[in-house]
Amino acid sequence: LACLSAPWESVRGSGRWNCCLDTKFGTDFRMAPPLWARVTVTIIECVFIVVGGRDIVAPGYPLPLPDDDKLMTLWFDDVKTDIGHGFLCQLIGCFICTVGLSKIIMCWMPAEGQILRYYLTLNFMFTNMFSMGVAAKAAPHILQKYGGNIYPFVGIWGIETLAFAFFAFSGDKSLKAKKVK
């Protein structure tokens, strides 16, 4: 990989580490997600962080989201009172918040982490696609049995996946190469 040939090279005398500077070819590879992708991912993940936070602070209580009261019936009936089931709900909420915060940090991280950002983008994109598949497969059964509609979650995962795909695979906007002076 050309961008790893001089990983400890100083950026124009600033003393900062630049993992993407290639002094042999004089190219500085920078991945800069477009602002619309950053904002899209941030807004979507804020919704999931609110849901995860609810699972941590008040497991089993619905939020004012569409069909959330019906989706609460997916949990055990005693999730509000039983310590074991409440713990599982809170643990899942922690995982939801962790993934959401990781995605937000990945979108807004500084330029020094560009290689990591690229691989995290691919990871989150494929994780979203897997989550969409699982949710889409379960959606008709959940709608029929509980009356809760999880298709909106499939839709927002789809939007976020498209933003990640654009970010990862568009050469003209995501991966920029410019000459170093």
C-alpha positions as CSV (number, residue, x, y, z in Angstrom):
1,L,0.0,0.0,0.0
2,A,1.5,3.2,-1.2
3,C,0.1,5.3,1.6
4,L,1.8,3.3,4.3
5,S,5.3,3.8,2.9
6,A,6.2,6.8,5.2
7,P,3.8,6.5,8.1
8,W,5.8,8.7,10.5
9,E,6.5,11.5,8.1
10,S,5.7,15.0,9.5
11,V,2.9,16.9,7.8
12,R,4.6,20.1,6.4
13,G,6.8,20.4,9.5
14,S,3.9,20.3,12.0
15,G,5.2,17.3,13.8
16,R,1.9,15.5,13.4
17,W,1.7,11.9,12.3
18,N,0.3,11.4,8.8
19,C,-0.6,7.9,7.9
20,C,-1.5,8.8,4.4
21,L,1.6,10.7,3.2
22,D,3.6,9.0,0.5
23,T,6.9,10.9,0.1
24,K,8.0,8.7,-2.8
25,F,5.2,9.8,-5.1
26,G,4.4,13.1,-3.3
27,T,0.7,12.1,-2.9
28,D,-1.4,12.8,0.2
29,F,-4.4,10.4,0.3
30,R,-7.3,11.8,2.3
31,M,-10.7,10.3,2.8
32,A,-13.2,13.1,3.4
33,P,-16.8,12.0,3.7
34,P,-19.1,14.6,2.2
35,L,-21.0,16.7,4.7
36,W,-24.4,15.2,3.6
37,A,-23.1,11.7,4.5
38,R,-21.8,12.9,7.9
39,V,-25.1,14.6,8.7
40,T,-27.2,11.7,7.5
41,V,-25.3,9.1,9.6
42,T,-25.2,11.4,12.6
43,I,-29.0,12.0,12.6
44,I,-29.9,8.4,12.0
45,E,-27.5,7.2,14.8
46,C,-28.8,9.8,17.2
47,V,-32.2,8.1,16.9
48,F,-30.7,4.7,17.7
49,I,-28.7,6.2,20.6
50,V,-32.0,7.6,22.0
51,V,-33.5,4.1,21.7
52,G,-30.5,2.5,23.2
53,G,-30.5,5.0,26.0
54,R,-34.1,4.2,26.8
55,D,-33.2,0.5,27.0
56,I,-30.5,1.5,29.6
57,V,-32.4,4.0,31.7
58,A,-36.0,2.8,31.4
59,P,-36.2,-0.7,29.8
60,G,-39.6,-1.7,28.6
61,Y,-41.0,1.8,28.4
62,P,-42.1,3.0,24.9
63,L,-40.8,6.2,23.3
64,P,-42.9,8.5,21.3
65,L,-41.8,6.8,18.1
66,P,-44.2,5.1,15.6
67,D,-45.3,1.7,16.9
68,D,-42.8,1.7,19.7
69,D,-45.5,0.8,22.2
70,K,-46.3,-2.3,20.1
71,L,-42.6,-3.1,19.7
72,M,-42.2,-3.1,23.5
73,T,-44.3,-6.3,23.5
74,L,-41.3,-8.1,21.9
75,W,-39.5,-7.8,25.3
76,F,-40.2,-10.1,28.2
77,D,-43.3,-9.1,30.1
78,D,-41.3,-8.6,33.3
79,V,-38.4,-6.6,31.8
80,K,-39.4,-3.7,34.0
81,T,-39.3,-5.7,37.2
82,D,-37.1,-8.8,36.7
83,I,-33.4,-8.0,37.2
84,G,-32.2,-10.6,34.7
85,H,-34.4,-9.5,31.9
86,G,-33.8,-5.9,32.7
87,F,-30.1,-6.5,32.6
88,L,-30.4,-8.1,29.1
89,C,-32.4,-5.1,27.9
90,Q,-29.8,-2.7,29.4
91,L,-26.9,-4.6,27.8
92,I,-28.5,-4.5,24.4
93,G,-29.1,-0.8,24.9
94,C,-25.3,-0.4,25.7
95,F,-24.5,-2.2,22.5
96,I,-26.8,0.0,20.5
97,C,-25.3,3.1,21.9
98,T,-21.7,1.8,21.4
99,V,-22.3,1.1,17.7
100,G,-24.1,4.5,17.2
101,L,-21.3,6.5,18.8
102,S,-18.7,4.5,16.9
103,K,-20.4,5.4,13.6
104,I,-20.6,9.1,14.6
105,I,-17.0,9.2,15.7
106,M,-15.9,7.5,12.5
107,C,-17.7,10.1,10.3
108,W,-16.2,13.1,12.2
109,M,-12.7,11.8,13.1
110,P,-9.6,13.8,12.1
111,A,-7.6,13.2,9.0
112,E,-5.0,11.1,10.8
113,G,-7.4,8.1,10.9
114,Q,-8.2,7.8,7.2
115,I,-7.2,4.2,6.7
116,L,-9.2,3.2,9.8
117,R,-12.1,5.2,8.6
118,Y,-12.2,3.4,5.3
119,Y,-12.2,0.0,6.9
120,L,-14.8,1.0,9.6
121,T,-17.0,2.3,6.8
122,L,-16.9,-1.0,5.0
123,N,-17.5,-2.8,8.3
124,F,-20.6,-0.7,9.2
125,M,-21.9,-0.9,5.7
126,F,-21.9,-4.7,5.7
127,T,-23.2,-4.8,9.3
128,N,-26.1,-2.6,8.3
129,M,-26.8,-4.8,5.3
130,F,-26.9,-7.9,7.6
131,S,-29.1,-6.0,10.1
132,M,-31.5,-5.0,7.3
133,G,-31.7,-8.6,6.1
134,V,-32.5,-9.9,9.6
135,A,-35.1,-7.2,10.3
136,A,-36.7,-7.5,6.9
137,K,-37.0,-11.3,7.4
138,A,-38.6,-10.8,10.8
139,A,-40.8,-7.8,9.9
140,P,-43.8,-9.6,8.6
141,H,-44.0,-11.9,11.5
142,I,-43.5,-9.1,14.1
143,L,-46.2,-7.1,12.3
144,Q,-48.6,-10.0,12.3
145,K,-48.0,-11.2,15.9
146,Y,-47.4,-7.9,17.7
147,G,-48.7,-5.2,15.4
148,G,-45.4,-3.3,15.5
149,N,-43.9,-2.1,12.3
150,I,-40.1,-2.4,12.0
151,Y,-39.9,-1.6,8.3
152,P,-39.0,2.1,9.2
153,F,-35.8,0.7,10.8
154,V,-35.0,-1.2,7.6
155,G,-35.5,2.0,5.7
156,I,-33.2,4.1,7.8
157,W,-30.6,1.4,7.8
158,G,-30.9,1.4,4.0
159,I,-30.3,5.1,3.8
160,E,-27.3,5.0,6.1
161,T,-25.9,2.0,4.1
162,L,-26.2,4.0,0.9
163,A,-24.3,6.9,2.5
164,F,-21.6,4.5,3.7
165,A,-21.4,2.9,0.2
166,F,-21.1,6.3,-1.4
167,F,-18.4,7.2,1.0
168,A,-16.5,4.0,0.6
169,F,-16.7,3.5,-3.2
170,S,-16.9,6.9,-4.8
171,G,-13.4,7.8,-5.9
172,D,-14.1,11.4,-6.8
173,K,-15.6,12.5,-3.5
174,S,-14.5,10.1,-0.8
175,L,-10.9,9.3,-1.5
176,K,-9.1,12.4,-2.6
177,A,-5.5,12.5,-3.8
178,K,-3.7,15.7,-3.9
179,K,-0.1,16.7,-4.4
180,V,2.0,17.5,-1.4
181,K,4.1,20.6,-1.7
